[in-house]
Amino acid sequence: MNVNELIKNMSDAFAATASVKSVYGDPITVGSKTVIPVAEVRYGFGAGGGGKKDESEGGSGGGGRVVSTPTGALEITPEGTRFIAFDDRPRMARALAVGVALGVMVAVFARKPAS
């Protein structure tokens, strides 16, 4: 398989998964409220090859990645529609603060002379 075929096969495989369903999940309805999950989806791929002009020697390869991160939900009610964002910043700030505190404690205890 040459590099052009490899890239075409990879892009076709990614295109098959790239749809609205990748970003917006199935609606969930309870009573008069409908909630639609929303995600950020990122795709990346690359391929390459090398060898002699007649392609009898050398190689080719490729790979890709799909990353899907929940970002929020659409809430639809008779009163209106609103986007509810999933905000991870407070949780990440707490985790960072705990990590720094643990690092300082380890550094302080590591400096104490053994008795």
N, C-alpha and C positions, 0 to 999 in steps of 0.2 A: 504494500500500500504506500503510495507516495504521500508527500506532505499535504498536497492540495486535497486529496481524498480524505486524509485524516482530519484536516481542519473542517471540511464540509460535514463529515460524519459527526464530529463533536458539536458543531453549531446546530445541526439538525436535532441532535439529542437535547440540547439546551432549549431550543425553540419549542420543542414539544412540551416542555415543562413550564415555559413562560406563558402564563395566562392570568386572567383576572382572579381566578381561584387561588393563585399563589399569593396574592396580596389581600384579597377579601375572602374570609372564610364563609362557611355556610351560615345563613341567618338562623338565629335561635329566637323563637317567639314564645313569650310567656304572658298570658293575658293580653293587654293592649300594648305591650312593650316588645320591640324587636331589637336584638343586639347582633351586630355584625362585627366579628373580629377583623382587625386590620394589622398587616405586617409589612415591614420593609424587606424587600427581596433584592439581593444583589447577586449578579452572575459574573464570573470571570473565567477565562480559559486561555490556553496558549498551546502552541505546538511548534515543533521545529524538526529539522532533520539535517543530515549531512552525509557526504559520501562522494563517490565518483559520479561523473556525468551520466554514466549508463545505469546508475542505481543498483549495480550488482553488488556493491559493497557499501557499507555505511548503515545508518539507522535513522529512525524517526521516532518521535514520541510526542505525547501531549497529555494534558490533564486539565481539570477544571474544578470549580468549586461553586456551590450554591449556598448562600447564607440567608436565612430567614429569621428576622428578629421581630417579635411582637411589639407593636408601637402603640396600640390603643384599641378602641372599639367605637363603632357608631351606634348610638342609642336613638331609636326612632319610637316616638310616642305620639299620641294624638295632639299633644301640646307643641311638638316640634322635634327637630333632629339636632343632636349635639355630638361632638367628638370628645371622647374621654381618653386623654393621653395616659399611657403607662410611663410614669416618670421614675427612673431608677437612680437619679442623681442623689437623693438623700441617703438611700441605702449604700451607694458607692462611697459617699463621703464618710458615713459611719465606719464602713469597712476600712477605709484608708486611715481614719483616726485610730482605730483599734490596732492596725498594723504598725503605725508609727509608735504608739504607746508600748506595744510589745517589743519593738526593736530597741527603744530607749531602755526598757527594763533589762533586756538581755545584755545590752552594752554596759549598764551600770553594774550588774551582778558579775559580769565577766572581768571587770577591773578590780573587784575586791580581792585583796590578798588572801590566800588560803591560811587558815589558822591551824 
